[in-house]
Amino acid sequence: MRITSDITGKIYEDSSVVFFTNLPQSIAYMKAGAIPLDVMVGNSNKLIFVFSKEDHMKLRERWANHDL
C-alpha cells in the first residue's frame, strides 16, 4: 500500500519499509545518517519510526554488534 506521511510528506510503500518502536535504535539509525520516512503514534501511544529497508539492511548488523 502506498502511504503519504503527514509528518514528512514523503511517499513510501509499506512493503519497502521497517517500523520501529525502539527509540534508542531509531536514534542510532538517525545518528548514522538514516532519515525516517515517517513518524507516527501507535496504538499504545508509542512513537513509531519508519525507515527504508535499504537503510535498515545497512545498519542492522552494526546495531546488533553495538557499533552504532
ChimeraX attribute file (.defattr): number of C-alpha atoms within 10 A of each C-alpha:
attribute: neighborCount
match mode: 1-to-1
recipient: residues
	/A:1	7
	/A:2	10
	/A:3	12
	/A:4	13
	/A:5	15
	/A:6	11
	/A:7	10
	/A:8	11
	/A:9	11
	/A:10	12
	/A:11	13
	/A:12	18
	/A:13	11
	/A:14	13
	/A:15	10
	/A:16	12
	/A:17	19
	/A:18	16
	/A:19	18
	/A:20	16
	/A:21	16
	/A:22	12
	/A:23	13
	/A:24	10
	/A:25	17
	/A:26	20
	/A:27	15
	/A:28	17
	/A:29	22
	/A:30	15
	/A:31	11
	/A:32	13
	/A:33	11
	/A:34	18
	/A:35	15
	/A:36	20
	/A:37	19
	/A:38	22
	/A:39	18
	/A:40	16
	/A:41	11
	/A:42	11
	/A:43	8
	/A:44	6
	/A:45	8
	/A:46	13
	/A:47	16
	/A:48	20
	/A:49	23
	/A:50	22
	/A:51	23
	/A:52	20
	/A:53	15
	/A:54	12
	/A:55	18
	/A:56	16
	/A:57	10
	/A:58	12
	/A:59	19
	/A:60	16
	/A:61	12
	/A:62	14
	/A:63	14
	/A:64	10
	/A:65	8
	/A:66	9
	/A:67	10
	/A:68	16
